[in-house]
Amino acid sequence: MVASALLPVLRRQFPLHRIKQATARWTRATEVGGWGYRWNPGLSAISLRGGDALWLSLANGTQFVITIDDAESAAALLNSYLPRKSGSQ
């Protein structure tokens, strides 16, 4: 779950079955529509700074992005909890 300390009503929660893949990459606020909570068709984001960001590819074809420290570790941890696709070794 992601929640705002300033506006706790703004929160997002994604059950694991809705997440296809988690990745990490350096992201600028302009890539996600600016600073703060952003919504664009196909992309939602919580962007508080430029830098390391966790990108979630969701089952409905959209993406959710949040800027966090050590996004690579967060992505690896999330991916380890995701169900394996059938046929994968």
C-alpha positions in Angstrom: 0.0 0.0 0.0 1.2 3.5 -0.8 -0.3 6.4 1.3 0.5 10.1 1.7 1.6 11.4 5.0 0.0 14.8 4.2 -3.3 13.5 2.8 -3.8 9.9 4.1 -7.1 9.7 2.1 -4.8 9.4 -1.0 -3.8 5.8 -1.0 -3.3 3.0 -3.5 -3.2 -0.7 -2.8 -2.4 -3.4 -5.3 -3.0 -7.0 -4.6 -0.2 -9.2 -5.9 -2.5 -10.9 -8.5 -2.9 -7.4 -10.1 0.9 -6.9 -10.6 2.5 -8.5 -13.7 6.0 -7.2 -13.1 8.0 -4.7 -11.0 11.0 -2.8 -12.4 13.2 0.0 -11.2 14.7 2.9 -13.2 15.8 6.5 -12.9 12.8 8.7 -13.6 12.2 12.4 -14.0 9.0 14.0 -12.9 8.3 15.1 -16.5 8.0 11.4 -17.5 5.0 10.9 -15.2 3.3 14.3 -15.6 4.9 16.4 -12.9 5.3 16.4 -9.1 2.7 14.9 -6.7 0.0 12.4 -7.4 -0.5 12.2 -11.2 -3.0 10.3 -13.3 -2.7 10.0 -17.0 -4.4 7.4 -19.2 -2.4 4.2 -18.7 -0.2 5.7 -16.0 -0.6 6.8 -12.4 2.3 8.1 -10.3 3.4 9.5 -7.0 6.3 11.6 -7.9 7.9 13.5 -5.0 11.4 13.9 -6.6 13.4 12.9 -9.6 15.5 9.7 -9.2 15.1 6.1 -8.3 11.5 4.9 -9.0 9.5 1.7 -8.8 7.5 0.9 -11.9 4.6 -1.6 -11.6 3.1 -3.1 -14.7 -0.4 -4.0 -13.8 -2.6 -6.8 -15.2 -5.0 -4.3 -16.8 -2.3 -2.9 -19.0 -1.6 0.3 -16.9 1.5 1.3 -15.0 1.9 2.7 -11.5 5.1 4.6 -10.6 6.4 5.8 -7.2 9.7 7.5 -6.5 11.5 5.7 -3.6 15.0 5.0 -2.4 16.5 1.7 -3.5 13.7 0.9 -6.0 15.8 -2.0 -7.4 15.6 -3.9 -4.1 11.8 -3.2 -3.9 11.3 -4.4 -7.5 13.3 -7.6 -6.8 11.4 -8.3 -3.6 8.0 -7.7 -5.3 8.9 -9.9 -8.2 9.9 -12.7 -5.8 6.4 -12.7 -4.5 4.6 -12.7 -7.8 3.2 -16.0 -9.1 5.4 -17.7 -11.7 3.9 -18.0 -15.2 3.1 -21.5 -16.3 5.8 -22.9 -18.5 8.5 -20.8 -16.8 11.5 -22.7 -15.4 
